[in-house]
Amino acid sequence: MKHALLIGVEDDHPEQRFRPGPSLAAMQGLLRDLGGWTITRVEAASAQRAGILAALAQLEARIEPDDSCLFYFAGHGGIVEIGDANPPLGGRPVFYITAARPTPAWSFEAVLDIELSLGLARIDRICGNVSAILDCCYSARLVRGPIWPLSASPAWLRDLASQLGDAPLDPISRPPSHPRILRLAASSSLRRTFPTTQADGHLGRLTQLFVEVVREAALRVDRLTWDAVVHRVREQAIWLLGCEDQWVSLAGPRRRLVFSDREAPLPRTIGFVPREGGRGGFIRAGALQGVQIGDEWGLAGLTLNDDLQPRWQGRLRVVATDLNRALLEPVGDDVAAKPGTSAHLLGVRQRTPVRVIGPATLAAAVRNSPWLVVANGETGAAVDVLCVHHETLETRSANDEFTRSCFADDARGLAAAVEQLEDWARARLLLGVARSRAPSDAGPIVVSWGRHAPEVGRNTCCDLTDMKMPRAHVGDRLYVRISRTSEPGEWFVSAFMIDVAGRPKLLDASEPDGRELLSGETMQIGWQPHQPGQSLELSWPKGARGERAHPMAIVILASQRPIMVGHLVPGGHDHQLPSDQPRPRRARTRGHLSQPRPRTGPELARAWAATLIRCELDPRPRAPAGGAA
């Protein structure tokens, strides 16, 4: 069974009037045309707080293990600082989706992030196939936006705080609770949405474009990935608005087929923007993301073929790079592509040499990789190795940079071994970018980090920022604190961990294209004051040899524009309910209103910064009476 909960909340306030009828009708019409959906529509007076929570509870009661579930919301989203509540509601910015007011008089009526998080997580545990489409402002992270203070909580909020009490929130606030929930958000966490006004109400831009994309795919959601959807929807939204002030965001398993739990075995992608009046176009990745002149990319159709593989439209080569974008020209005939076409990496100019010791199938797999090349047998330089060792496949990095890893000697094991070799190439790109920036030139970003030290005391932290190569242990929990100086301007930040096995991953994947920080703002990853166990627990990678401690790294990249890294890292676990420092109240999130700009490709970043954190990870757990480091 397929179940959809569609919620639309009206607002008659003169400055933010919104009527969701057209948005609900568009989504409901699409689901009916797709067929097989049981649709619950909650609107008008039924969309009061109690009605929304009751509908969520009823949905949870109906869900069976093999079902699909869609949660859709059209209305206003916001952020509030609750002054008279303790954690987890107090002491942090709290995102909410609005609920209908019971009377014409203004009152704060909402469903809070923690309630929505709990409800969707419970449903996900039953069916493992939950999608959320949030067509409202500031919705990417569900926890940010322009804060307004609430000094006195309404009765419903006091009741909720009493229900939560001091109980641990482990099931919802730790990363493993949400990695399967697909979240398509109309905007990043500091950006607004721009609906289209119609005679009978408002059609949300995300809703409009999502429906158009699925219909362009001839309703073949069994051949359409969320990854392809977000590229197309984001670029079409930018194309219509004329600027990048609405940044559609996607978190969760990007390669999933729409409304399915099935994933397509696709390479990682970047969005493509055609060049107006010229050949080729741009990808939204440049020198900051390791793109080089001579790299080759392929453009794929919106839908996959029957084998769930890309339908290729053309091949292009990088001819120029900026910080956050690269200009591509076609290899052969020009390619007619729409904004938001998916670009797949076909081959980097400088491939990583790998010495292959074993049957010809190993060398063939390396040759088929866009990142690797079989090393010449006469080379004297240290290179990565792929070999057969004691009836298993083994990978060995040049100069022992990353740990050796073992894989089964079969087709699946070979694919995993090659992917790890590719991860080493991707990790070296990230490390190379970070090392190219002098430590004294950190720009407007200040980074500190450390570990939680429960052996010293509850919520006690050991700062490791100034230590050259501290040693962490398996089971340690790290935190990373990233702050903006008072320097004006827009800055986006992404944090990556490269583990001892050389696999890069996002530390915070709730906004995979980078999180925008305001001047003077601080983001904290891995620190939740209401949570006795913290989030960034270190573990030893499966299959990696663990005879001794080995280096690992954290890379912080900052740029004036979003940092798209879809070709370098997969989507990772995101951290719910972060303890960001509440920001000062602002009239609006950014210092200017949206202004159209010429269609000359992605908006250019002109400044960047990077920080590299190195430490060793010991495969042995820390002794109870361990030292501060």
C-alpha positions, -999 to 999 in steps of 0.1 A, spaced: 0 0 0 10 36 -6 -1 62 19 1 100 15 -6 126 41 -11 160 25 -12 190 49 -19 226 38 -21 254 63 -36 288 55 -24 321 68 -45 354 64 -18 377 79 -15 406 54 23 403 52 24 366 47 -9 355 33 -9 320 20 -37 297 7 -25 262 0 -54 250 -22 -35 249 -56 -5 232 -40 -26 205 -24 -46 200 -56 -14 197 -77 1 171 -55 -31 152 -50 -37 152 -88 -2 138 -94 -7 110 -69 -40 100 -84 -25 99 -119 4 77 -105 -23 54 -91 -24 32 -60 -22 59 -34 -45 63 -4 -46 100 2 -54 119 34 -58 156 29 -57 179 60 -65 216 55 -86 245 68 -98 240 104 -87 204 103 -50 216 100 -49 228 136 -21 214 157 -43 186 171 -55 176 137 -20 174 122 -7 153 151 -38 130 150 -33 125 112 3 115 118 -7 91 145 -34 76 122 -9 72 94 15 54 118 -13 30 128 -21 21 92 14 16 79 25 -20 72 62 -32 67 61 -32 29 42 1 25 53 35 11 46 67 29 47 104 18 44 133 41 37 165 23 34 200 38 25 233 21 24 264 43 48 285 64 79 273 82 97 292 108 121 292 137 115 302 173 136 305 205 116 293 234 128 314 264 110 295 292 117 259 283 145 235 291 163 213 265 153 197 242 129 225 234 149 253 251 185 264 246 184 259 208 166 272 177 134 252 171 120 248 136 83 245 132 57 240 105 27 263 112 -7 249 122 -41 266 117 -51 290 144 -84 281 163 -95 317 164 -89 348 143 -67 363 170 -30 356 165 -15 328 186 16 306 181 3 273 167 27 249 152 41 213 150 77 214 162 107 197 146 110 172 174 74 161 170 77 157 132 110 140 136 95 115 161 65 108 140 84 102 107 111 81 125 84 58 140 68 53 106 102 47 90 109 19 115 79 1 103 82 4 65 116 18 58 102 38 29 93 74 40 95 105 18 89 140 31 83 170 8 83 203 26 72 233 5 79 260 30 106 285 39 138 275 58 129 238 54 162 221 45 174 214 80 141 217 98 159 237 125 170 270 111 158 304 98 152 339 111 146 334 148 119 352 167 118 350 206 89 334 224 91 345 261 60 327 273 51 293 260 14 285 252 -3 257 270 3 231 243 40 238 244 42 235 282 24 202 280 48 189 253 78 200 275 63 181 304 58 150 283 94 150 271 108 158 305 144 146 311 140 113 292 169 105 268 162 112 232 185 86 218 160 70 193 154 103 175 184 125 180 213 102 170 223 99 133 211 63 128 175 73 133 170 91 100 193 80 72 165 63 52 140 92 53 141 111 21 136 148 26 130 172 -4 129 208 9 119 239 -9 148 259 4 180 258 24 178 268 60 184 305 55 164 309 23 128 316 14 105 300 -11 86 319 -38 51 305 -46 31 315 -76 -1 334 -69 -32 321 -86 -69 331 -84 -77 304 -59 -45 306 -38 -8 298 -40 11 271 -59 44 264 -41 73 265 -64 87 232 -52 53 216 -57 49 230 -91 83 219 -103 82 185 -87 49 177 -104 62 190 -137 94 168 -135 75 137 -126 51 143 -155 81 150 -178 92 115 -169 58 102 -181 50 92 -145 77 66 -147 88 69 -110 102 34 -113 129 49 -136 133 83 -118 157 89 -89 154 116 -63 189 127 -73 177 135 -108 146 152 -94 165 176 -71 190 186 -98 162 194 -123 139 211 -97 166 232 -82 179 246 -115 144 252 -128 136 272 -97 167 293 -101 159 297 -138 124 310 -130 135 332 -102 165 346 -120 189 341 -91 199 315 -65 179 328 -36 157 297 -35 180 267 -31 161 234 -33 177 209 -10 177 171 -7 188 149 22 187 111 25 193 83 0 196 102 -32 198 72 -55 164 59 -45 137 57 -71 109 81 -63 85 68 -37 104 35 -36 129 19 -13 148 5 -43 181 22 -52 196 25 -86 233 15 -88 244 49 -103 276 69 -100 275 101 -81 264 132 -100 265 170 -102 239 194 -117 245 208 -151 235 243 -163 235 249 -201 252 279 -215 228 305 -231 238 313 -266 269 290 -266 280 254 -267 281 233 -236 275 247 -202 286 245 -165 287 219 -138 282 231 -102 317 220 -91 351 236 -97 386 238 -84 373 238 -48 358 203 -54 389 190 -73 376 194 -109 404 199 -134 407 210 -170 406 179 -192 381 159 -170 353 144 -190 316 142 -180 285 126 -194 250 141 -195 222 117 -188 185 118 -195 160 125 -167 149 88 -165 170 56 -165 167 27 -189 151 -6 -181 184 -18 -165 184 13 -142 214 28 -160 218 63 -174 205 71 -209 234 91 -222 228 123 -241 264 135 -247 300 137 -236 317 169 -225 352 180 -215 362 206 -189 379 236 -206 380 261 -177 374 261 -139 364 286 -113 362 280 -76 327 265 -76 319 258 -113 335 244 -144 329 252 -180 323 222 -202 323 219 -240 310 190 -260 332 163 -274 317 162 -309 282 175 -315 266 200 -291 242 187 -265 207 201 -260 202 198 -223 178 214 -198 189 232 -167 194 206 -140 204 177 -162 225 152 -143 262 152 -150 282 119 -143 320 118 -142 333 97 -170 370 102 -164 394 124 -146 425 138 -165 449 126 -138 440 91 -128 454 74 -98 478 45 -107 471 11 -91 494 -19 -93 473 -50 -99 485 -84 -87 461 -111 -96 438 -123 -124 429 -102 -154 394 -94 -140 411 -71 -114 429 -51 -140 397 -48 -161 378 -35 -132 405 -8 -125 405 2 -162 367 7 -161 370 32 -133 368 69 -141 394 76 -113 420 48 -117 446 35 -142 466 3 -141 502 13 -131 531 6 -154 551 -23 -140 584 -3 -142 573 27 -122 595 33 -92 570 55 -73 549 42 -45 514 34 -58 482 19 -45 479 -19 -48 450 -43 -55 459 -79 -50 447 -114 -40 460 -123 -6 451 -155 12 420 -161 -9 407 -125 -3 411 -93 -22 433 -67 -5 438 -30 -10 470 -13 1 475 24 -2 508 41 -13 531 49 16 506 33 40 484 64 39 453 45 47 447 12 64 448 -21 44 414 -36 38 401 -70 28 372 -80 6 356 -112 -6 372 -126 -38 340 -124 -58 323 -99 -81 307 -80 -52 340 -79 -33 359 -66 -64 334 -38 -69 338 -28 -32 376 -29 -35 376 -7 -66 352 17 -49 376 20 -20 405 27 -43 383 54 -59 375 68 -24 413 71 -18 415 93 -50 385 114 -39 399 117 -3 433 129 -17 415 156 -37 398 169 -5 431 167 14 450 184 -14 425 213 -14 427 217 23 465 215 24 468 242 -3 454 267 21 479 281 46 467 275 83 471 312 89 447 320 61 415 306 74 393 335 62 362 342 82 360 307 96 372 296 131 373 259 139 378 242 172 373 205 181 377 180 208 362 149 224 337 143 251 353 129 282 327 110 303 355 96 324 361 132 337 324 141 341 290 143 324 291 167 294 328 174 300 349 181 269 386 180 262 396 206 236 421 192 211 424 221 188 460 231 195 474 195 197 495 185 167 485 149 163 463 138 192 452 102 196 416 92 196 402 58 204 374 37 190 343 46 209 354 82 215 328 109 206 341 140 188 326 174 184 335 201 159 326 238 164 327 261 134 322 298 139 319 328 115 338 360 123 319 393 121 332 398 85 302 405 63 291 384 33 275 350 25 295 319 35 287 282 32 305 255 52 308 218 46 326 194 70 340 160 59 356 131 78 382 109 61 384 78 81 414 55 86 403 35 56 404 66 34 366 69 29 354 105 29 319 113 42 299 143 52 298 150 89 265 168 85 244 157 55 212 175 64 223 202 40 247 183 17 255 214 -4 269 233 26 253 251 54 251 289 53 265 307 83 257 343 93 283 367 106 290 358 142 271 325 141 284 292 154 274 257 143 283 226 164 284 191 152 283 163 177 272 183 208 238 181 222 234 193 258 202 173 264 218 141 252 240 119 275 257 102 246 270 124 218 268 120 181 302 116 164 312 82 177 344 69 162 345 33 149 369 11 130 358 6 94 346 -29 86 372 -49 67 401 -26 77 430 -41 94 434 -29 130 468 -38 143 478 -2 153 467 34 153 463 51 119 458 87 108 424 101 100 413 136 91 385 162 92 383 187 63 364 219 67 356 238 34 341 272 32 330 292 2 308 322 -7 285 298 -27 270 264 -20 296 236 -21 283 207 -42 303 175 -37 280 149 -51 308 134 -72 331 131 -41 310 118 -12 278 100 -7 250 113 14 257 105 51 239 105 84 226 138 95 224 151 131 190 160 143 184 187 169 218 205 168 226 229 196 234 259 174 238 292 193 205 312 188 213 340 164 201 376 170 167 385 158 167 398 122 141 415 100 149 389 74 175 363 69 197 381 44 207 416 37 189 421 4 158 410 -15 160 386 -44 172 403 -76 174 385 -110 208 383 -126 220 375 -162 220 338 -171 257 335 -172 260 302 -154 261 294 -117 267 324 -95 305 327 -90 323 322 -57 352 346 -53 366 335 -20 371 303 0 388 289 31 398 255 44 408 239 77 425 205 80 423 186 113 446 155 117 446 129 145 453 92 150 426 66 157 436 37 179 415 6 173 414 -2 210 387 14 232 399 40 256 407 27 291 383 40 317 410 60 334 425 74 302 442 107 299 427 139 286 437 133 249 
